[in-house]
Amino acid sequence: MPSSSIRVLTSSDVDQVLNDLSPEIALASQSNVFKNFSSPSPSKEGEHAIIQTPHRITISSEQSTMLFMPSRAPTSDNSKATSIKIVSVPTVSDGGLPATTMVMDETTGRVKAVVNARKLTALRNACGSAIFLRLFPSPTPPTHLVLFGSGAQCLSHTILFLRLYSTIQSVTFVVRSSTPRSQSLINDLSKQFPGISIKAEVHPSCSSEGLDEVVGKGDIIVAATSSTVPLFTAQPKRDARVILIGSYKPTMHEVDQSLVESAGVVVDSIEACMREAGELIDSNLTNEDLVEIGQVLDDSRAEEYKRKVEEKANSIGGNGVVIFKSVGLGIQDVAITNIVLEQAEKMKLGHVVENYD
């Protein structure tokens, strides 16, 4: 494709790529960027850092909050790529978050691709969660998956986890009310995974009758909401793994302070989480109490960091629970978008705009 042209990938194009994409390829690319992000001495090319991920820029309007996330990161073939993702969070949700990633040509400085990122945001988050589960597996294989929410994040997590863990027998979505979207989610997943018990339970608040029992059965608990109050107050079962991916503002809290303080806590970025994640900001934890997922992926110190998390999870007052808190890193978008773009080029997908510049 000429350097002055642009490849545009619609949501349908992205779907075609994802249908054939091996989960292991996606997981490997995410592991690579996490590891590079947490490297104590990020490698450079002259004065140009391979990992560059400035804090997101937020612009608000009456109708939505728009997040701009530029980043540079290594790709699967160890070359470098730069992109910017734009996500809009509507004041009143209409069933999803519009998202687009622009991929740059590092040689010319031109835009070389525009990629619909609605599903890619959810996929890269699910991959980060799956990497966490592999690094901190429960003593017994998971059988019950509990998710708070029914949007794209929960859908992507469910599909990936069911593909990776054949032991999961039951999936429960906790929703505040039954909606056409939640019903469609259950129907679609039930058709895709006919041997699994998949259901939704309505619990308007953390004190709803029966919610404690649902939480208590979860081997893996995923929270993907923008709630400003804890979604549950029950103590998860021993050695549960709790994944928090919804909150991204200091005012948001998906779990209560006591759970955070009694668990081992792994994050995608210590700096970003202590700036944005309300659950961590309001706890008595400090930066020293947190471990980045990329640190655990560092072969030279992996056991040291794992031990730190597990000792905290099993300390006095602990219940073996380990939390993964992610606010999302732009470098994740660089990695997953480039994989999709490479595959789309091979499959000759998308619309090429000739002579754009």
C-alpha beads as a LAMMPS data file, in Angstrom:
LAMMPS data file: protein, C-alpha beads

357 atoms
356 bonds

1 atom types
1 bond types

-500.0 500.0 xlo xhi
-500.0 500.0 ylo yhi
-500.0 500.0 zlo zhi

Masses

1 110.0

Atoms # bond

1 1 1 0.000 0.000 0.000
2 1 1 1.479 3.412 -0.942
3 1 1 2.745 5.429 2.016
4 1 1 0.286 8.236 1.270
5 1 1 -2.695 5.878 1.476
6 1 1 -4.743 4.827 4.505
7 1 1 -6.372 1.486 5.312
8 1 1 -9.708 1.843 7.128
9 1 1 -10.938 -1.171 9.117
10 1 1 -14.601 -1.178 10.107
11 1 1 -16.059 -3.137 12.999
12 1 1 -16.993 -5.875 10.526
13 1 1 -13.406 -6.084 9.258
14 1 1 -12.106 -6.334 12.809
15 1 1 -14.636 -9.074 13.578
16 1 1 -13.344 -11.140 10.645
17 1 1 -9.781 -10.879 11.951
18 1 1 -10.754 -11.721 15.533
19 1 1 -12.721 -14.778 14.451
20 1 1 -9.472 -16.379 13.255
21 1 1 -7.019 -14.821 15.713
22 1 1 -5.347 -17.228 18.137
23 1 1 -5.758 -16.122 21.775
24 1 1 -2.122 -17.058 22.385
25 1 1 -0.934 -14.518 19.811
26 1 1 -2.929 -11.775 21.518
27 1 1 -1.727 -12.839 24.978
28 1 1 1.907 -12.905 23.868
29 1 1 1.732 -9.374 22.455
30 1 1 0.154 -8.028 25.641
31 1 1 2.723 -9.782 27.817
32 1 1 5.472 -8.185 25.761
33 1 1 4.243 -4.616 26.262
34 1 1 3.524 -5.112 29.975
35 1 1 7.039 -6.461 30.485
36 1 1 8.620 -3.584 28.570
37 1 1 6.492 -1.035 30.425
38 1 1 7.688 -2.220 33.845
39 1 1 11.322 -2.631 32.824
40 1 1 13.520 -0.732 35.313
41 1 1 15.604 0.668 32.426
42 1 1 13.456 1.016 29.335
43 1 1 15.569 0.473 26.245
44 1 1 16.039 3.381 23.897
45 1 1 16.977 4.061 20.305
46 1 1 19.213 7.074 20.798
47 1 1 17.007 9.477 22.746
48 1 1 13.728 7.889 21.689
49 1 1 12.181 5.582 24.275
50 1 1 10.641 2.441 22.822
51 1 1 7.873 2.634 25.434
52 1 1 6.118 6.008 25.507
53 1 1 2.725 6.254 27.157
54 1 1 1.824 9.763 28.337
55 1 1 -1.172 10.107 30.608
56 1 1 -4.492 10.172 28.770
57 1 1 -6.032 13.506 27.853
58 1 1 -9.692 13.998 28.751
59 1 1 -12.077 16.403 27.075
60 1 1 -15.676 16.671 28.259
61 1 1 -18.835 17.871 26.583
62 1 1 -22.459 17.877 27.689
63 1 1 -23.004 14.556 25.921
64 1 1 -19.794 12.606 26.540
65 1 1 -16.310 12.346 27.971
66 1 1 -13.638 11.789 25.306
67 1 1 -10.362 10.085 26.176
68 1 1 -7.268 10.525 23.976
69 1 1 -4.478 7.978 24.504
70 1 1 -1.281 8.283 22.422
71 1 1 1.408 5.617 22.838
72 1 1 4.499 4.002 21.359
73 1 1 5.421 0.368 21.970
74 1 1 7.232 -2.627 20.478
75 1 1 5.231 -4.876 18.172
76 1 1 5.228 -8.654 17.876
77 1 1 8.237 -8.603 15.514
78 1 1 10.153 -6.214 17.846
79 1 1 9.758 -3.235 15.545
80 1 1 8.157 -0.106 16.967
81 1 1 4.701 1.382 16.419
82 1 1 2.906 4.554 17.411
83 1 1 -0.839 5.081 17.611
84 1 1 -3.529 7.080 19.356
85 1 1 -6.826 5.666 20.554
86 1 1 -9.892 7.834 21.093
87 1 1 -12.705 6.532 23.276
88 1 1 -15.977 8.311 24.019
89 1 1 -17.931 7.623 27.200
90 1 1 -21.486 8.895 26.610
91 1 1 -23.311 10.608 29.457
92 1 1 -26.224 8.325 28.646
93 1 1 -24.997 4.985 27.357
94 1 1 -26.563 3.655 24.184
95 1 1 -25.012 0.207 24.459
96 1 1 -21.292 0.593 24.038
97 1 1 -18.325 2.929 23.870
98 1 1 -17.314 4.334 20.476
99 1 1 -13.571 3.840 19.986
100 1 1 -11.131 4.394 17.133
101 1 1 -7.359 3.918 16.870
102 1 1 -5.189 5.797 14.390
103 1 1 -1.944 4.009 13.511
104 1 1 1.029 6.120 12.459
105 1 1 3.809 5.399 9.984
106 1 1 6.931 6.061 12.053
107 1 1 9.057 6.676 8.961
108 1 1 6.906 9.300 7.276
109 1 1 4.900 10.565 10.250
110 1 1 1.687 10.036 8.307
111 1 1 -1.433 8.194 9.446
112 1 1 -1.382 4.748 7.814
113 1 1 -4.543 3.175 9.240
114 1 1 -7.805 3.948 11.024
115 1 1 -9.144 0.985 12.987
116 1 1 -12.491 0.550 14.732
117 1 1 -11.507 -0.249 18.321
118 1 1 -14.815 -1.038 20.046
119 1 1 -13.974 -4.715 20.474
120 1 1 -10.207 -4.252 20.632
121 1 1 -10.444 -2.264 23.859
122 1 1 -12.373 -5.092 25.484
123 1 1 -10.059 -7.750 24.036
124 1 1 -6.839 -6.150 25.246
125 1 1 -8.355 -5.765 28.721
126 1 1 -9.446 -9.401 28.745
127 1 1 -5.954 -10.444 27.669
128 1 1 -4.433 -8.497 30.563
129 1 1 -6.825 -10.219 32.954
130 1 1 -5.992 -13.643 31.489
131 1 1 -2.266 -12.987 31.889
132 1 1 -2.914 -12.085 35.532
133 1 1 -4.798 -15.357 36.089
134 1 1 -1.931 -17.323 34.591
135 1 1 0.588 -15.588 36.817
136 1 1 -1.550 -16.019 39.950
137 1 1 -3.536 -19.226 39.459
138 1 1 -5.869 -20.398 42.208
139 1 1 -4.841 -23.610 44.010
140 1 1 -7.822 -25.334 42.388
141 1 1 -9.039 -24.860 38.780
142 1 1 -11.865 -22.294 38.477
143 1 1 -15.420 -23.568 38.043
144 1 1 -17.543 -20.460 38.701
145 1 1 -17.164 -17.121 36.886
146 1 1 -19.083 -14.098 38.213
147 1 1 -19.235 -10.808 36.303
148 1 1 -20.709 -7.445 37.297
149 1 1 -21.961 -5.814 34.109
150 1 1 -23.192 -6.989 30.716
151 1 1 -21.290 -4.882 28.211
152 1 1 -18.455 -5.540 25.776
153 1 1 -15.873 -5.906 28.546
154 1 1 -17.812 -8.693 30.225
155 1 1 -18.526 -10.382 26.902
156 1 1 -14.864 -10.393 25.889
157 1 1 -13.713 -11.640 29.301
158 1 1 -16.275 -14.437 29.268
159 1 1 -15.408 -15.681 25.790
160 1 1 -11.666 -15.624 26.438
161 1 1 -11.908 -17.263 29.874
162 1 1 -14.202 -20.029 28.614
163 1 1 -11.733 -20.746 25.823
164 1 1 -8.788 -20.851 28.216
165 1 1 -10.432 -22.683 31.156
166 1 1 -12.350 -25.825 30.287
167 1 1 -13.101 -26.306 34.006
168 1 1 -15.531 -23.364 34.175
169 1 1 -19.046 -24.765 34.495
170 1 1 -21.086 -21.731 35.510
171 1 1 -21.171 -18.073 34.444
172 1 1 -23.313 -15.529 36.317
173 1 1 -23.779 -11.935 35.185
174 1 1 -24.876 -9.592 37.966
175 1 1 -26.931 -6.689 36.584
176 1 1 -28.909 -3.881 38.221
177 1 1 -31.873 -4.531 35.944
178 1 1 -32.792 -6.845 33.114
179 1 1 -32.336 -5.164 29.727
180 1 1 -32.530 -6.283 26.091
181 1 1 -28.727 -6.058 25.986
182 1 1 -28.232 -8.369 28.962
183 1 1 -30.781 -10.846 27.598
184 1 1 -29.110 -10.827 24.197
185 1 1 -25.749 -11.415 25.871
186 1 1 -27.050 -14.500 27.694
187 1 1 -28.726 -15.887 24.577
188 1 1 -25.658 -15.423 22.376
189 1 1 -23.245 -16.940 24.872
190 1 1 -25.557 -19.863 25.616
191 1 1 -25.611 -20.731 21.907
192 1 1 -21.840 -20.378 21.650
193 1 1 -21.131 -22.444 24.786
194 1 1 -24.073 -24.889 25.097
195 1 1 -22.455 -26.993 27.816
196 1 1 -22.037 -24.101 30.249
197 1 1 -24.652 -22.757 32.678
198 1 1 -24.930 -19.071 31.754
199 1 1 -27.425 -16.777 33.453
200 1 1 -28.071 -13.226 34.620
201 1 1 -29.209 -12.264 38.114
202 1 1 -30.740 -8.898 38.937
203 1 1 -29.303 -7.248 42.053
204 1 1 -30.077 -3.503 42.216
205 1 1 -27.660 -2.876 45.106
206 1 1 -24.855 -4.444 47.124
207 1 1 -27.386 -5.403 49.817
208 1 1 -29.685 -7.302 47.459
209 1 1 -30.890 -10.631 48.774
210 1 1 -28.838 -13.516 47.455
211 1 1 -25.901 -11.418 46.227
212 1 1 -23.599 -12.609 49.010
213 1 1 -24.199 -16.195 47.900
214 1 1 -23.368 -15.343 44.274
215 1 1 -20.140 -13.585 45.259
216 1 1 -19.213 -16.398 47.633
217 1 1 -19.247 -18.954 44.814
218 1 1 -17.070 -16.994 42.402
219 1 1 -13.614 -18.402 41.740
220 1 1 -13.103 -15.496 39.357
221 1 1 -14.996 -12.233 39.895
222 1 1 -14.899 -9.549 37.200
223 1 1 -16.221 -6.022 37.761
224 1 1 -16.641 -3.857 34.659
225 1 1 -18.823 -0.925 35.709
226 1 1 -18.488 2.785 36.405
227 1 1 -20.055 2.434 39.847
228 1 1 -19.245 5.030 42.496
229 1 1 -20.230 2.686 45.328
230 1 1 -19.008 -0.881 46.035
231 1 1 -20.839 -3.483 43.980
232 1 1 -20.711 -6.028 46.801
233 1 1 -19.678 -6.149 50.444
234 1 1 -19.486 -9.934 50.853
235 1 1 -16.097 -11.517 51.402
236 1 1 -15.122 -13.529 48.292
237 1 1 -14.325 -17.211 48.748
238 1 1 -10.839 -18.189 49.805
239 1 1 -8.240 -17.799 47.029
240 1 1 -10.693 -16.023 44.714
241 1 1 -9.277 -13.859 41.959
242 1 1 -10.961 -10.446 41.633
243 1 1 -10.526 -8.411 38.433
244 1 1 -11.457 -4.725 38.453
245 1 1 -11.509 -3.011 35.065
246 1 1 -14.407 -0.573 35.230
247 1 1 -13.401 2.377 37.373
248 1 1 -11.100 5.021 35.927
249 1 1 -11.809 8.043 38.155
250 1 1 -11.019 8.712 41.839
251 1 1 -14.771 8.925 42.512
252 1 1 -15.421 5.397 41.231
253 1 1 -15.346 2.368 43.547
254 1 1 -16.246 -1.154 42.407
255 1 1 -15.203 -2.811 45.684
256 1 1 -14.879 -1.593 49.246
257 1 1 -11.744 -0.456 51.024
258 1 1 -11.544 -3.456 53.347
259 1 1 -11.261 -5.932 50.468
260 1 1 -8.491 -3.947 48.806
261 1 1 -6.523 -3.676 52.048
262 1 1 -6.790 -7.382 52.885
263 1 1 -5.849 -8.703 49.424
264 1 1 -2.724 -8.974 47.369
265 1 1 -2.979 -6.293 44.684
266 1 1 -1.569 -6.427 41.147
267 1 1 -1.990 -3.480 38.761
268 1 1 -1.196 -2.597 35.173
269 1 1 0.456 0.684 36.206
270 1 1 1.154 1.782 39.778
271 1 1 1.317 5.448 38.806
272 1 1 -1.889 5.419 36.758
273 1 1 -3.891 3.359 39.256
274 1 1 -2.905 5.526 42.213
275 1 1 -4.020 8.534 40.188
276 1 1 -7.278 7.161 38.773
277 1 1 -8.549 4.088 40.647
278 1 1 -10.821 5.216 43.476
279 1 1 -10.583 1.820 45.223
280 1 1 -6.823 2.197 45.605
281 1 1 -6.685 5.933 46.217
282 1 1 -9.034 5.687 49.208
283 1 1 -7.279 2.664 50.713
284 1 1 -4.349 2.762 53.114
285 1 1 -2.092 1.162 50.524
286 1 1 0.997 2.892 49.159
287 1 1 2.915 2.409 45.937
288 1 1 5.144 -0.055 47.753
289 1 1 2.164 -2.313 48.452
290 1 1 1.402 -2.727 44.750
291 1 1 3.007 -4.903 42.107
292 1 1 2.790 -4.273 38.370
293 1 1 1.898 -7.190 36.131
294 1 1 4.936 -6.388 33.993
295 1 1 7.197 -6.840 37.032
296 1 1 5.902 -10.380 37.499
297 1 1 6.625 -11.051 33.821
298 1 1 10.286 -10.151 34.391
299 1 1 11.963 -13.568 34.525
300 1 1 14.802 -12.334 36.728
301 1 1 12.517 -11.151 39.555
302 1 1 9.219 -12.910 38.922
303 1 1 9.337 -15.126 42.007
304 1 1 10.181 -12.192 44.250
305 1 1 7.158 -10.216 43.081
306 1 1 4.848 -13.221 43.168
307 1 1 5.874 -13.958 46.718
308 1 1 5.217 -10.352 47.734
309 1 1 1.644 -10.503 46.417
310 1 1 0.877 -13.932 47.843
311 1 1 2.274 -13.086 51.280
312 1 1 0.028 -10.018 51.420
313 1 1 -2.990 -12.071 50.320
314 1 1 -2.383 -14.617 53.075
315 1 1 -1.338 -12.224 55.838
316 1 1 -3.420 -11.653 58.974
317 1 1 -6.911 -10.678 57.873
318 1 1 -6.304 -11.985 54.377
319 1 1 -8.191 -14.780 52.678
320 1 1 -5.827 -15.640 49.843
321 1 1 -7.681 -13.207 47.566
322 1 1 -5.640 -11.522 44.848
323 1 1 -6.958 -8.448 43.007
324 1 1 -5.980 -7.245 39.545
325 1 1 -6.776 -3.570 38.986
326 1 1 -6.450 -2.200 35.466
327 1 1 -7.171 1.310 34.230
328 1 1 -5.805 0.473 30.790
329 1 1 -2.550 1.431 29.082
330 1 1 -2.269 2.950 25.646
331 1 1 0.593 0.580 24.801
332 1 1 -1.903 -2.279 24.985
333 1 1 -3.846 -0.636 22.158
334 1 1 -0.685 -0.259 20.090
335 1 1 0.031 -3.973 20.434
336 1 1 -3.449 -5.365 19.730
337 1 1 -4.182 -2.903 16.914
338 1 1 -0.978 -3.742 15.067
339 1 1 -1.720 -7.470 15.240
340 1 1 -5.186 -6.869 13.784
341 1 1 -3.813 -4.520 11.117
342 1 1 -1.146 -7.035 10.058
343 1 1 -3.744 -9.800 9.757
344 1 1 -6.168 -7.531 7.889
345 1 1 -3.483 -6.654 5.347
346 1 1 -2.788 -10.357 4.765
347 1 1 -6.514 -11.031 4.408
348 1 1 -6.913 -7.950 2.164
349 1 1 -9.609 -6.543 4.418
350 1 1 -10.659 -2.946 4.805
351 1 1 -11.074 0.023 2.511
352 1 1 -7.890 1.631 1.205
353 1 1 -8.087 5.375 0.657
354 1 1 -5.539 6.183 -2.036
355 1 1 -3.475 9.375 -2.084
356 1 1 -4.821 10.622 1.250
357 1 1 -1.824 12.907 1.683

Bonds

1 1 1 2
2 1 2 3
3 1 3 4
4 1 4 5
5 1 5 6
6 1 6 7
7 1 7 8
8 1 8 9
9 1 9 10
10 1 10 11
11 1 11 12
12 1 12 13
13 1 13 14
14 1 14 15
15 1 15 16
16 1 16 17
17 1 17 18
18 1 18 19
19 1 19 20
20 1 20 21
21 1 21 22
22 1 22 23
23 1 23 24
24 1 24 25
25 1 25 26
26 1 26 27
27 1 27 28
28 1 28 29
29 1 29 30
30 1 30 31
31 1 31 32
32 1 32 33
33 1 33 34
34 1 34 35
35 1 35 36
36 1 36 37
37 1 37 38
38 1 38 39
39 1 39 40
40 1 40 41
41 1 41 42
42 1 42 43
43 1 43 44
44 1 44 45
45 1 45 46
46 1 46 47
47 1 47 48
48 1 48 49
49 1 49 50
50 1 50 51
51 1 51 52
52 1 52 53
53 1 53 54
54 1 54 55
55 1 55 56
56 1 56 57
57 1 57 58
58 1 58 59
59 1 59 60
60 1 60 61
61 1 61 62
62 1 62 63
63 1 63 64
64 1 64 65
65 1 65 66
66 1 66 67
67 1 67 68
68 1 68 69
69 1 69 70
70 1 70 71
71 1 71 72
72 1 72 73
73 1 73 74
74 1 74 75
75 1 75 76
76 1 76 77
77 1 77 78
78 1 78 79
79 1 79 80
80 1 80 81
81 1 81 82
82 1 82 83
83 1 83 84
84 1 84 85
85 1 85 86
86 1 86 87
87 1 87 88
88 1 88 89
89 1 89 90
90 1 90 91
91 1 91 92
92 1 92 93
93 1 93 94
94 1 94 95
95 1 95 96
96 1 96 97
97 1 97 98
98 1 98 99
99 1 99 100
100 1 100 101
101 1 101 102
102 1 102 103
103 1 103 104
104 1 104 105
105 1 105 106
106 1 106 107
107 1 107 108
108 1 108 109
109 1 109 110
110 1 110 111
111 1 111 112
112 1 112 113
113 1 113 114
114 1 114 115
115 1 115 116
116 1 116 117
117 1 117 118
118 1 118 119
119 1 119 120
120 1 120 121
121 1 121 122
122 1 122 123
123 1 123 124
124 1 124 125
125 1 125 126
126 1 126 127
127 1 127 128
128 1 128 129
129 1 129 130
130 1 130 131
131 1 131 132
132 1 132 133
133 1 133 134
134 1 134 135
135 1 135 136
136 1 136 137
137 1 137 138
138 1 138 139
139 1 139 140
140 1 140 141
141 1 141 142
142 1 142 143
143 1 143 144
144 1 144 145
145 1 145 146
146 1 146 147
147 1 147 148
148 1 148 149
149 1 149 150
150 1 150 151
151 1 151 152
152 1 152 153
153 1 153 154
154 1 154 155
155 1 155 156
156 1 156 157
157 1 157 158
158 1 158 159
159 1 159 160
160 1 160 161
161 1 161 162
162 1 162 163
163 1 163 164
164 1 164 165
165 1 165 166
166 1 166 167
167 1 167 168
168 1 168 169
169 1 169 170
170 1 170 171
171 1 171 172
172 1 172 173
173 1 173 174
174 1 174 175
175 1 175 176
176 1 176 177
177 1 177 178
178 1 178 179
179 1 179 180
180 1 180 181
181 1 181 182
182 1 182 183
183 1 183 184
184 1 184 185
185 1 185 186
186 1 186 187
187 1 187 188
188 1 188 189
189 1 189 190
190 1 190 191
191 1 191 192
192 1 192 193
193 1 193 194
194 1 194 195
195 1 195 196
196 1 196 197
197 1 197 198
198 1 198 199
199 1 199 200
200 1 200 201
201 1 201 202
202 1 202 203
203 1 203 204
204 1 204 205
205 1 205 206
206 1 206 207
207 1 207 208
208 1 208 209
209 1 209 210
210 1 210 211
211 1 211 212
212 1 212 213
213 1 213 214
214 1 214 215
215 1 215 216
216 1 216 217
217 1 217 218
218 1 218 219
219 1 219 220
220 1 220 221
221 1 221 222
222 1 222 223
223 1 223 224
224 1 224 225
225 1 225 226
226 1 226 227
227 1 227 228
228 1 228 229
229 1 229 230
230 1 230 231
231 1 231 232
232 1 232 233
233 1 233 234
234 1 234 235
235 1 235 236
236 1 236 237
237 1 237 238
238 1 238 239
239 1 239 240
240 1 240 241
241 1 241 242
242 1 242 243
243 1 243 244
244 1 244 245
245 1 245 246
246 1 246 247
247 1 247 248
248 1 248 249
249 1 249 250
250 1 250 251
251 1 251 252
252 1 252 253
253 1 253 254
254 1 254 255
255 1 255 256
256 1 256 257
257 1 257 258
258 1 258 259
259 1 259 260
260 1 260 261
261 1 261 262
262 1 262 263
263 1 263 264
264 1 264 265
265 1 265 266
266 1 266 267
267 1 267 268
268 1 268 269
269 1 269 270
270 1 270 271
271 1 271 272
272 1 272 273
273 1 273 274
274 1 274 275
275 1 275 276
276 1 276 277
277 1 277 278
278 1 278 279
279 1 279 280
280 1 280 281
281 1 281 282
282 1 282 283
283 1 283 284
284 1 284 285
285 1 285 286
286 1 286 287
287 1 287 288
288 1 288 289
289 1 289 290
290 1 290 291
291 1 291 292
292 1 292 293
293 1 293 294
294 1 294 295
295 1 295 296
296 1 296 297
297 1 297 298
298 1 298 299
299 1 299 300
300 1 300 301
301 1 301 302
302 1 302 303
303 1 303 304
304 1 304 305
305 1 305 306
306 1 306 307
307 1 307 308
308 1 308 309
309 1 309 310
310 1 310 311
311 1 311 312
312 1 312 313
313 1 313 314
314 1 314 315
315 1 315 316
316 1 316 317
317 1 317 318
318 1 318 319
319 1 319 320
320 1 320 321
321 1 321 322
322 1 322 323
323 1 323 324
324 1 324 325
325 1 325 326
326 1 326 327
327 1 327 328
328 1 328 329
329 1 329 330
330 1 330 331
331 1 331 332
332 1 332 333
333 1 333 334
334 1 334 335
335 1 335 336
336 1 336 337
337 1 337 338
338 1 338 339
339 1 339 340
340 1 340 341
341 1 341 342
342 1 342 343
343 1 343 344
344 1 344 345
345 1 345 346
346 1 346 347
347 1 347 348
348 1 348 349
349 1 349 350
350 1 350 351
351 1 351 352
352 1 352 353
353 1 353 354
354 1 354 355
355 1 355 356
356 1 356 357
